[in-house]
Amino acid sequence: MRVLVTGGAGFIGSHYVRTLAGGGYPALAGARVTVLDALTYAGNPANLEPVAGAHDFVHGDICDAALLAEVVPGHDLVVNFAAESHVDRSIAGAADFVRTNVLGTQTLMQACLDAGTPRVVQVSTDEVYGSVETGSWAEDAPLRPRSPYSAAKAGGDLIAQAYAVTHGLPVSITRCGNNYGPYQYPEKVIPLFVTNLLQGRKVPLYGDGGNVRDWIHVDDHCRGIQLVAERGAPGEVYHIAGTAELTNAELTARLLAELGAGWDMVERVPDRKGHDRRYSLDDRRLRAMGYAPAVGFDEGLAATVRWYADNPSWWKHLKDAR
């Protein structure tokens, strides 16, 4: 069994690789793992150091069709984590997001089709649906992305589905909420707030703090992805929901409590352009396949805070470089 993980040096992709290489997915026991990553600012070889020697690494871009024609053949499973993923950066400049998330996905899907890859998983986000005031999105909800990032991810998803319908490519799509856990680049809200507080710096809270997000530990997310890799139907979408739906203000309060800080460490900043108010996923389809989250939010958040406190050598230079 050979597995190709694109974007495998990033936060979520590297967690999947570390778990796979550590025997955490019985269906992939003994699998040979190839990681393909362009090592842009959020791709970090240090994320793979715990499994050094247990994977083959290829430094490359999923937009490079010639490279993919060399790398993809012979793999039994391809899981695509490669993406530009930060909304604020997409607002500042959308070109890289369209290139990687749309063209990159198309280039990868074509390479998998040409190679006859038996199984492909496209990893996506709940943000493709836009914002929902009440209830939760089902997998057939219309796509109404509101940021350049989410629009580019929606474009990639539609490309993947088109390859499933038009060409019969055995690709399934997963969509999840906001991830958290160790090794997350410190521009995202939880590692940003935690590391700021550890450094005695204030944390920036957007607008009124009332935007609602569904939080999922990266380990639960990756277990859901693996279940879809094993049992998902081609062309279908599967939601992987989290364990805590919180406003950003509620999340901030949890982090302040974990770090022993007060609200004087919070700086209110102007709201993000086009800021989605609420995300929520209905994941009954995946739960019917046997999935259930295993990491409670309180437990997972405390462990995540401890990891950043114990590993300043991993994140301090990343913040200095921003």
ZITAVEN-V771540 format. One record per residue. RES is the residue in one small letter. PHI is phi as a letter, one per 40 degrees, with the letter a starting at -180 (999 if undefined). OMEGA is omega in degrees with one decimal (NA if undefined). D_FIRST is the distance of its C-alpha to the first C-alpha in whole Angstrom. Layout:
((RES/PHI/OMEGA/D_FIRST) (RES/PHI/OMEGA/D_FIRST))
This chain:
((m/999/178.0/0) (r/b/-176.4/4) (v/b/174.1/7) (l/b/178.9/10) (v/b/177.3/13) (t/c/-173.4/16) (g/g/-173.2/20) (g/c/175.3/18) (a/b/176.5/21) (g/c/-175.1/23) (f/d/-175.0/24) (i/c/-179.9/22) (g/c/-179.6/18) (s/c/176.1/19) (h/c/177.2/19) (y/c/-179.2/16) (v/c/179.9/14) (r/c/180.0/17) (t/c/179.8/16) (l/c/-177.4/12) (a/c/178.8/13) (g/c/177.9/15) (g/g/-176.0/13) (g/c/178.4/15) (y/b/-174.1/13) (p/d/-178.4/12) (a/c/-179.5/10) (l/b/-179.6/7) (a/d/179.0/9) (g/g/-178.4/7) (a/c/171.4/5) (r/c/-173.1/6) (v/b/171.9/9) (t/b/174.9/11) (v/b/173.3/14) (l/b/-179.0/17) (d/a/179.7/20) (a/c/-179.6/24) (l/f/167.9/25) (t/c/-169.9/28) (y/d/-177.2/31) (a/c/174.4/28) (g/c/-169.2/25) (n/b/178.4/26) (p/d/179.1/24) (a/c/179.0/25) (n/c/-177.4/23) (l/b/-178.8/20) (e/d/178.5/22) (p/c/179.3/22) (v/b/176.5/18) (a/d/-178.7/19) (g/g/-179.3/17) (a/b/177.6/14) (h/a/172.0/13) (d/b/-177.4/14) (f/b/175.3/17) (v/b/177.3/18) (h/c/-176.8/22) (g/a/-171.8/22) (d/b/179.3/23) (i/c/173.4/22) (c/c/-177.6/25) (d/c/-175.1/24) (a/c/-179.1/23) (a/c/178.3/23) (l/c/-179.5/21) (l/c/178.2/19) (a/c/176.6/19) (e/c/-170.1/18) (v/c/-170.2/15) (v/c/-175.9/13) (p/d/178.7/13) (g/g/178.0/9) (h/c/-178.8/7) (d/c/-179.5/6) (l/a/173.5/8) (v/b/177.3/11) (v/b/-173.3/14) (n/c/172.7/17) (f/c/-171.8/19) (a/c/-179.0/21) (a/a/160.8/25) (e/c/-165.2/29) (s/b/-175.2/29) (h/b/-173.8/33) (v/d/-178.0/36) (d/d/178.6/39) (r/c/179.5/37) (s/c/177.2/37) (i/c/179.6/40) (a/c/-179.5/41) (g/a/-170.9/39) (a/c/-169.2/37) (a/d/-178.8/36) (d/c/-179.3/33) (f/c/177.9/32) (v/c/-178.3/32) (r/c/-175.2/30) (t/c/-170.2/27) (n/c/178.6/27) (v/b/-178.8/28) (l/c/179.3/28) (g/c/177.9/25) (t/c/179.0/23) (q/c/-179.4/24) (t/c/178.6/23) (l/c/179.8/20) (m/c/178.9/20) (q/c/178.8/21) (a/c/178.4/19) (c/c/177.3/16) (l/c/-179.1/18) (d/c/-177.0/19) (a/c/-176.6/15) (g/g/-178.7/15) (t/c/-175.5/12) (p/c/-174.8/11) (r/a/-179.6/12) (v/b/174.2/14) (v/b/175.8/16) (q/b/-176.5/19) (v/c/-175.2/21) (s/b/-167.7/24) (t/a/174.7/28) (d/c/-175.3/30) (e/c/179.0/33) (v/c/-177.9/32) (y/c/-177.2/35) (g/g/-176.4/38) (s/b/-179.7/40) (v/b/-177.2/41) (e/c/-177.8/44) (t/b/178.4/43) (g/g/-176.5/40) (s/b/179.8/37) (w/c/166.0/35) (a/c/-175.3/33) (e/c/-180.0/30) (d/c/177.9/32) (a/c/179.5/35) (p/c/177.8/36) (l/c/179.7/35) (r/b/-176.8/38) (p/c/-174.0/36) (r/b/175.8/39) (s/b/176.0/38) (p/d/178.0/37) (y/c/-175.7/33) (s/c/176.7/33) (a/c/178.6/34) (a/c/176.9/31) (k/c/177.4/29) (a/c/177.0/30) (g/c/177.4/30) (g/c/178.2/27) (d/c/-179.4/26) (l/c/174.5/28) (i/c/-179.9/26) (a/c/179.1/23) (q/c/178.3/25) (a/c/177.6/27) (y/c/177.1/24) (a/c/-176.1/22) (v/c/-174.3/26) (t/c/-172.2/27) (h/b/-177.1/24) (g/g/178.1/22) (l/c/-177.2/19) (p/c/-178.3/17) (v/b/172.9/18) (s/b/-176.7/19) (i/b/173.4/21) (t/b/175.1/22) (r/b/-177.3/25) (c/b/176.6/27) (g/c/-177.8/30) (n/c/179.2/31) (n/c/170.8/28) (y/a/-179.6/29) (g/i/-178.9/28) (p/c/176.5/28) (y/g/177.9/27) (q/c/-176.2/29) (y/d/-169.9/31) (p/c/166.6/34) (e/b/178.5/35) (k/c/-162.4/34) (v/c/-176.5/37) (i/c/178.6/36) (p/c/177.3/35) (l/c/-178.4/38) (f/c/-178.7/40) (v/c/-176.8/39) (t/c/174.3/39) (n/d/-178.5/42) (l/c/176.4/44) (l/c/179.0/43) (q/c/-179.4/45) (g/g/-178.8/48) (r/b/179.0/47) (k/c/178.9/48) (v/b/-177.5/45) (p/c/179.6/46) (l/b/-177.9/46) (y/c/168.1/46) (g/f/-178.8/49) (d/c/179.3/50) (g/g/-175.1/46) (g/c/178.2/46) (n/c/-172.3/43) (v/b/177.6/40) (r/b/178.1/37) (d/b/-171.8/34) (w/b/179.3/32) (i/b/176.4/29) (h/c/-175.7/27) (v/d/179.4/24) (d/c/175.9/22) (d/c/178.6/23) (h/d/-177.5/22) (c/c/175.2/19) (r/c/176.3/18) (g/c/177.2/20) (i/d/-178.9/17) (q/c/177.4/14) (l/c/177.5/16) (v/c/177.2/17) (a/d/-177.5/13) (e/c/-168.0/13) (r/b/-177.4/16) (g/c/179.3/18) (a/c/178.4/20) (p/d/178.1/20) (g/g/-177.0/23) (e/c/177.6/23) (v/b/178.9/24) (y/b/177.3/24) (h/c/176.4/26) (i/b/-174.3/25) (a/c/-176.9/29) (g/c/-174.1/30) (t/b/-177.7/32) (a/a/174.5/36) (e/b/-172.6/38) (l/b/167.0/40) (t/c/177.6/42) (n/c/176.7/42) (a/c/177.9/45) (e/c/176.7/44) (l/c/179.2/41) (t/d/179.0/43) (a/c/178.3/45) (r/c/-178.1/42) (l/c/176.6/41) (l/c/179.4/45) (a/c/179.9/45) (e/c/-176.5/42) (l/c/178.7/44) (g/g/-178.4/47) (a/b/179.1/49) (g/b/-177.7/51) (w/c/174.0/51) (d/c/178.4/53) (m/c/-179.7/50) (v/b/175.9/49) (e/b/177.1/50) (r/c/-178.9/50) (v/b/179.6/49) (p/d/-176.6/50) (d/c/176.0/47) (r/c/176.1/44) (k/c/175.6/45) (g/g/-172.4/44) (h/c/177.1/42) (d/c/-175.1/41) (r/c/-175.1/43) (r/a/171.6/40) (y/b/174.8/36) (s/a/-176.5/35) (l/b/169.4/32) (d/c/-175.4/32) (d/b/-177.2/29) (r/c/179.6/30) (r/c/-179.0/27) (l/c/178.7/24) (r/c/176.9/26) (a/c/177.5/27) (m/c/176.4/23) (g/h/-178.7/23) (y/c/168.8/23) (a/a/177.4/26) (p/c/-176.8/27) (a/b/-175.1/27) (v/b/175.7/29) (g/c/-173.8/32) (f/c/-179.6/34) (d/d/179.0/37) (e/c/-177.6/34) (g/c/-179.8/32) (l/c/178.9/34) (a/c/179.5/36) (a/c/179.1/33) (t/c/177.6/32) (v/d/179.1/36) (r/c/-178.3/36) (w/c/179.2/33) (y/c/177.2/34) (a/c/-176.8/38) (d/c/-173.9/36) (n/b/179.1/34) (p/c/179.9/36) (s/c/178.7/35) (w/c/-169.6/32) (w/b/-172.9/34) (k/c/-179.6/38) (h/c/176.6/37) (l/c/177.9/35) (k/c/179.0/38) (d/c/-176.8/40) (a/c/-176.2/39) (r/c/NA/39))
